């Protein structure tokens, strides 16, 4: 991995470890939550998945039911070799941020409920 990737934390290994850390911290600090909520928390903290429609989030949560599988997917998609295949997801994120305020409100409500 290039020095810029490591500097800006786009190294897939760093992304994978960050996902696992977020998950483990959430499990420690808020035990007893639904497993899907822990995984959703990880997704909503990792761009470009943070501002996707519920349909996209739910599709990913249905596909990846363990933190290892989800973290591996997020890390793989962050790899510079896969960036072109993720272009549409980044474009969707930008569009949603501009034109779909309910997505941002959904995230805020989820975080408030999860951590509250």
C-alpha positions in Angstrom: 0.0 0.0 0.0 1.2 3.5 -0.8 2.3 6.0 1.7 -0.7 8.3 1.0 -3.0 5.4 1.6 -1.5 4.7 4.9 -1.4 8.4 5.8 -5.1 8.9 5.0 -6.1 5.5 6.6 -7.3 3.9 3.3 -5.0 1.0 3.9 -7.5 -2.0 3.8 -5.8 -3.5 6.9 -6.3 -0.2 8.8 -10.0 0.0 7.7 -10.6 -3.6 8.7 -9.1 -3.0 12.2 -11.0 0.2 12.6 -14.3 -1.6 11.9 -13.5 -4.3 14.4 -12.5 -1.6 17.0 -15.8 0.3 16.5 -17.8 -3.0 16.9 -15.9 -4.1 20.0 -16.2 -0.8 21.7 -19.9 -0.7 21.0 -20.4 -4.2 22.3 -18.5 -3.3 25.5 -20.2 0.0 26.1 -23.7 -1.0 25.1 -24.1 -4.8 25.7 -27.3 -6.6 24.9 -28.1 -4.8 21.7 -29.3 -6.6 18.6 -26.3 -7.9 16.5 -27.7 -6.1 13.5 -27.5 -2.8 15.4 -23.8 -3.2 16.1 -23.2 -4.0 12.4 -25.3 -1.0 11.4 -23.3 1.2 13.7 -20.1 0.2 11.9 -21.7 0.8 8.5 -23.0 4.2 9.5 -19.5 5.3 10.6 -17.8 4.3 7.4 -18.1 6.4 4.3 -19.5 6.0 1.7 -22.0 3.8 3.5 -22.9 6.4 6.1 -25.3 8.3 3.9 -26.9 5.6 1.8 -30.7 4.8 1.7 -32.1 2.3 4.1 -32.5 -0.2 1.2 -28.7 -0.2 0.6 -27.9 -0.4 4.3 -30.4 -3.3 4.8 -29.1 -5.1 1.7 -25.5 -5.0 3.2 -26.7 -6.1 6.6 -28.6 -9.0 5.1 -25.5 -10.0 3.1 -22.9 -9.7 5.9 -24.1 -11.0 9.2 -20.8 -11.1 11.1 -18.4 -8.3 11.9 -15.6 -10.1 10.2 -17.5 -10.4 6.9 -18.7 -6.8 7.0 -15.3 -5.5 8.0 -13.7 -7.5 5.2 -16.1 -6.1 2.7 -15.6 -2.5 3.8 -11.9 -2.9 3.8 -11.9 -4.5 0.3 -14.0 -1.7 -1.0 -11.6 0.9 0.4 -8.7 -0.6 -1.4 -7.5 1.6 -4.2 -7.9 -1.3 -6.7 -11.7 -1.3 -6.0 -12.3 2.4 -6.0 -13.7 2.5 -9.5 -16.3 -0.1 -8.7 -17.4 2.0 -5.7 -17.7 5.2 -7.7 -21.5 5.0 -7.9 -21.7 4.5 -4.1 -19.7 7.7 -3.5 -21.8 9.6 -6.0 -24.9 8.3 -4.3 -23.6 9.4 -0.9 -22.9 13.0 -2.2 -26.4 13.1 -3.8 -28.0 11.9 -0.6 -26.2 14.4 1.5 -27.4 17.2 -0.8 -31.0 16.2 -1.6 -32.1 13.6 1.0 -32.0 15.2 4.5 -34.0 12.2 5.9 -30.9 10.1 5.6 -28.9 12.4 7.8 -31.8 12.5 10.3 -32.0 8.7 10.2 -28.3 8.5 11.2 -28.7 11.0 14.0 -31.8 9.1 15.4 -30.0 5.8 15.2 -26.9 7.1 17.0 -29.1 8.8 19.6 -31.1 5.6 20.2 -28.0 3.4 20.2 -25.9 5.4 22.6 -28.8 6.8 24.6 
